Amino acid sequence: MRPIKKTEGTGIKRVNINVEVDLHNAFKAATAAQGVDMTTVLMEFIQKYVDKYESAIPKQKSRRA
């Protein structure tokens, strides 16, 4: 096992998800075949998703009086 990289103080938030073994293996193989890592592909997907749907998120009101 590889040690988990420390990301404290870097503005990075770790996300853990449960993925079926077959899907994980297929995703890992597909990204490796493209010469990219899984994190890069997921980050690009998340950014595109947020860009597409962020306008639908209601703005929160400030709690200041």
N, C-alpha and C positions, 0 to 999 in steps of 0.2 A: 504494500500500500504506500501511496505517496502521502507525505504530510500535507495538510490543508494550508494553503497560503494565507498569511495574515493580511487583512485589508483594512485594519483599523486606521482611522484618520485619513483615508484616501477618498472619502465620498462615495464609497462602494457599499451596496447592500447585498448580502447573500440571499439567494432565493433557492429553496429546496422544493422539488415537486416529485410526486410519485408517478412513474412511467412504467408501463408493462415492459418486461424484459425484451420481448421480441421487437417492440417499437424502439426501445432504447438502442438495441444492437443495430437495427436497420438505420436509425438516424446517425449513429456513430460511424457506420460504414459509409453512408452517403456523404457525410461531411468530409471524411478522410479521403474519399475518392475525388472530391473537389479541391482538396488541399487546404481546407479551412477547418477551424475547430468548432465544436458544438456551441461554445459560448458566443462566438462571433455571429453565428447564424441566428441564435436565439435573441441576441441583442438587436440585430437588424430587424427581426420580426417584431419584437416588442416596440421598437421605435416607430416602425411603420403603422402598427396597430394604434398606438397612442396618437400619432399624427392624424390618422383617419377619424378617430372617435373622440379626441379631447374636446372638441367643440360641443359635444353632447353632454359633457360633465357640467352640472350646475356649479356656478361659482359660490364658494362658501362666504358667508358674511363674516366680517371681522368681529371678534368678541369684545373689542374695546368699546367703551362707552362714548 
